[in-house]
Amino acid sequence: MAIHDLDPVARLLAERACERLVLDLVHRLDLGDPSTVCDLFTPDGVWEWPYDGRRIEGREALRAYFGSRPVDRLSRRMCTNILVTVDSTDTAAATTYFATYRVDGYTDGTLIPPRLPANVGHYEDTFRKIDGVWLLATRTLVLPFGGPTERLDAPSRS
């Protein structure tokens, strides 16, 4: 089946499913259980950062990587301009712009003064539909603006 033969409703449903994956991943990293990010990927899924050569491949490796996030990390990712292109009935690609606000040393319930984002860039994703479910196959981080994660000073005890 050629992509131009795809039913418009099927195309919209595929686009929305892929967009939902992008948003669910961010939610799990920032507000949920980061180790479950791996469940959104195909079994052979890949997350890579070309600028520093990092590459995590496979669900178990992804679970270990994201599960090892510092427990005192506070992060919020702002994602926008999610552009999904459906390539076939079971493949798609997307580009998503993001800004990440992140600090380590966070104490629950503490209000952190505003700061600049730690990273600004975009993700390049590919998706595959397996057994009727859309999953991330690859995620590549393109990072033109980035820096180290700030560590907050320990709260003073008076």
The 8 nearest C-alpha neighbors of each residue, nearest first, counted from 0:
[[1, 4, 2, 5, 87, 88, 3, 86],
 [0, 2, 4, 3, 87, 5, 86, 88],
 [1, 3, 4, 87, 5, 86, 0, 88],
 [2, 4, 1, 5, 6, 0, 87, 7],
 [5, 3, 2, 1, 6, 0, 7, 87],
 [6, 4, 2, 3, 7, 10, 9, 1],
 [5, 7, 9, 8, 10, 4, 3, 11],
 [8, 6, 10, 9, 5, 11, 12, 4],
 [7, 9, 11, 10, 6, 12, 5, 13],
 [10, 8, 12, 6, 7, 11, 13, 5],
 [9, 11, 7, 13, 8, 12, 14, 6],
 [12, 10, 14, 8, 13, 9, 15, 7],
 [11, 13, 9, 15, 10, 14, 16, 8],
 [12, 14, 16, 10, 11, 15, 9, 17],
 [15, 13, 11, 17, 12, 16, 83, 18],
 [14, 16, 18, 12, 17, 13, 19, 11],
 [17, 15, 19, 13, 18, 14, 12, 20],
 [18, 16, 20, 14, 19, 15, 13, 21],
 [17, 19, 15, 21, 20, 16, 14, 22],
 [18, 20, 16, 22, 17, 21, 23, 15],
 [21, 19, 23, 17, 18, 22, 24, 16],
 [22, 20, 18, 24, 19, 23, 17, 25],
 [21, 23, 19, 25, 24, 20, 26, 18],
 [24, 22, 26, 20, 25, 21, 19, 27],
 [23, 25, 27, 21, 22, 26, 36, 20],
 [26, 24, 28, 22, 27, 23, 29, 76],
 [25, 27, 23, 29, 30, 24, 28, 22],
 [28, 26, 31, 24, 33, 32, 25, 30],
 [27, 29, 33, 25, 26, 30, 31, 24],
 [30, 28, 26, 74, 75, 27, 25, 31],
 [31, 29, 26, 27, 28, 32, 25, 33],
 [32, 30, 27, 28, 29, 33, 26, 35],
 [31, 33, 27, 34, 35, 28, 30, 36],
 [34, 32, 28, 65, 27, 35, 36, 66],
 [33, 35, 66, 62, 65, 36, 32, 37],
 [36, 34, 37, 33, 38, 32, 62, 27],
 [37, 35, 38, 34, 33, 39, 24, 27],
 [36, 38, 58, 35, 61, 62, 39, 40],
 [39, 37, 36, 40, 35, 58, 41, 62],
 [38, 40, 37, 134, 36, 135, 20, 41],
 [41, 39, 135, 134, 44, 37, 38, 136],
 [40, 42, 44, 43, 136, 134, 135, 39],
 [43, 41, 58, 44, 57, 40, 136, 38],
 [44, 42, 57, 41, 56, 45, 58, 136],
 [45, 43, 136, 41, 57, 40, 42, 137],
 [44, 46, 56, 137, 55, 138, 57, 47],
 [47, 45, 138, 55, 137, 54, 139, 56],
 [46, 48, 54, 139, 53, 49, 55, 140],
 [47, 49, 140, 53, 50, 52, 139, 51],
 [50, 48, 52, 51, 47, 53, 140, 141],
 [51, 49, 48, 52, 142, 141, 53, 140],
 [52, 50, 49, 53, 48, 47, 54, 142],
 [51, 53, 49, 48, 50, 54, 47, 55],
 [54, 52, 48, 47, 51, 49, 55, 50],
 [55, 53, 47, 46, 48, 56, 52, 45],
 [54, 56, 46, 45, 61, 60, 47, 53],
 [57, 55, 45, 44, 60, 43, 54, 46],
 [58, 56, 43, 44, 60, 42, 59, 61],
 [57, 59, 61, 37, 42, 60, 62, 44],
 [58, 60, 62, 61, 57, 63, 37, 56],
 [59, 61, 63, 62, 57, 58, 64, 56],
 [60, 62, 58, 64, 37, 59, 63, 55],
 [63, 61, 34, 59, 37, 60, 65, 64],
 [62, 64, 66, 60, 61, 65, 67, 59],
 [65, 63, 61, 67, 66, 62, 60, 68],
 [64, 66, 34, 67, 33, 62, 68, 63],
 [65, 67, 34, 63, 64, 68, 62, 33],
 [66, 68, 65, 64, 63, 69, 34, 70],
 [67, 69, 66, 65, 70, 64, 72, 33],
 [70, 68, 71, 72, 67, 103, 66, 104],
 [69, 71, 72, 68, 67, 103, 73, 104],
 [70, 72, 105, 104, 69, 103, 73, 106],
 [73, 71, 103, 69, 70, 102, 105, 104],
 [74, 72, 102, 101, 105, 103, 71, 75],
 [75, 73, 101, 100, 29, 72, 102, 76],
 [74, 76, 100, 29, 99, 101, 77, 73],
 [77, 75, 99, 98, 78, 100, 25, 97],
 [76, 78, 98, 97, 99, 75, 79, 96],
 [79, 77, 97, 96, 76, 95, 98, 80],
 [78, 80, 96, 81, 95, 97, 77, 82],
 [79, 81, 95, 96, 82, 78, 94, 97],
 [82, 80, 95, 79, 94, 83, 93, 18],
 [81, 83, 93, 94, 80, 95, 84, 18],
 [84, 82, 93, 14, 92, 81, 85, 94],
 [85, 83, 92, 91, 93, 86, 82, 14],
 [84, 86, 91, 87, 90, 83, 92, 14],
 [85, 87, 91, 90, 84, 2, 88, 92],
 [88, 86, 90, 2, 89, 85, 91, 1],
 [87, 89, 90, 86, 5, 2, 85, 0],
 [88, 90, 128, 87, 127, 91, 129, 86],
 [91, 89, 127, 87, 86, 126, 88, 85],
 [90, 92, 85, 86, 126, 84, 125, 127],
 [93, 91, 125, 84, 124, 83, 126, 85],
 [94, 92, 83, 124, 82, 123, 84, 125],
 [93, 95, 123, 82, 122, 81, 124, 121],
 [96, 94, 81, 122, 121, 80, 79, 97],
 [95, 97, 121, 79, 78, 80, 120, 122],
 [98, 96, 78, 77, 121, 120, 119, 79],
 [97, 99, 119, 77, 118, 76, 116, 120],
 [100, 98, 76, 118, 116, 117, 75, 101],
 [99, 101, 116, 75, 117, 74, 76, 98],
 [102, 100, 74, 73, 117, 99, 148, 75],
 [101, 103, 149, 73, 148, 72, 150, 74],
 [104, 102, 72, 150, 105, 71, 151, 149],
 [103, 105, 151, 71, 150, 72, 106, 102],
 [104, 106, 71, 103, 72, 73, 107, 151],
 [107, 105, 109, 108, 104, 71, 154, 153],
 [108, 106, 109, 105, 71, 110, 73, 104],
 [107, 109, 106, 110, 105, 111, 73, 71],
 [110, 108, 107, 106, 111, 105, 112, 154],
 [109, 111, 112, 108, 107, 106, 113, 105],
 [110, 112, 109, 113, 105, 114, 102, 151],
 [111, 113, 114, 110, 109, 115, 151, 102],
 [114, 112, 111, 115, 110, 100, 116, 101],
 [115, 113, 116, 112, 100, 111, 117, 101],
 [114, 116, 117, 113, 100, 118, 99, 101],
 [117, 115, 100, 99, 118, 98, 114, 119],
 [116, 118, 100, 146, 99, 145, 101, 148],
 [119, 117, 145, 99, 116, 144, 98, 146],
 [120, 118, 98, 144, 97, 142, 145, 99],
 [121, 119, 142, 97, 141, 143, 96, 144],
 [120, 122, 96, 141, 95, 97, 140, 123],
 [123, 121, 140, 95, 139, 94, 141, 124],
 [122, 124, 94, 139, 138, 93, 140, 121],
 [125, 123, 138, 93, 137, 92, 122, 139],
 [124, 126, 92, 137, 136, 91, 135, 93],
 [125, 127, 135, 136, 91, 134, 90, 92],
 [128, 126, 90, 89, 134, 133, 136, 129],
 [127, 129, 133, 89, 132, 131, 134, 90],
 [128, 130, 132, 131, 127, 133, 134, 89],
 [131, 129, 132, 128, 133, 89, 127, 134],
 [130, 132, 129, 128, 133, 89, 127, 134],
 [133, 131, 128, 129, 130, 134, 127, 16],
 [132, 134, 128, 127, 129, 16, 126, 17],
 [135, 133, 40, 126, 39, 127, 41, 128],
 [134, 136, 40, 126, 137, 41, 125, 39],
 [135, 137, 44, 126, 41, 125, 40, 127],
 [138, 136, 45, 125, 124, 44, 135, 46],
 [137, 139, 124, 46, 123, 45, 47, 122],
 [138, 140, 47, 123, 122, 46, 48, 124],
 [139, 141, 122, 48, 142, 121, 47, 138],
 [142, 140, 121, 120, 122, 139, 143, 48],
 [141, 143, 120, 144, 140, 119, 145, 121],
 [142, 144, 120, 141, 145, 119, 118, 121],
 [145, 143, 119, 142, 118, 120, 146, 117],
 [146, 144, 118, 117, 119, 142, 143, 147],
 [145, 147, 117, 118, 148, 144, 149, 116],
 [146, 148, 149, 117, 145, 118, 150, 102],
 [147, 149, 102, 101, 117, 150, 146, 103],
 [148, 150, 102, 103, 147, 151, 101, 117],
 [151, 149, 103, 104, 102, 148, 152, 105],
 [152, 150, 104, 103, 153, 149, 105, 102],
 [153, 151, 154, 150, 104, 155, 105, 103],
 [152, 154, 155, 151, 104, 105, 106, 150],
 [155, 153, 152, 156, 106, 151, 104, 157],
 [156, 154, 157, 153, 152, 151, 106, 109],
 [157, 155, 154, 153, 152, 106, 109, 151],
 [156, 155, 154, 153, 152, 106, 109, 151]]
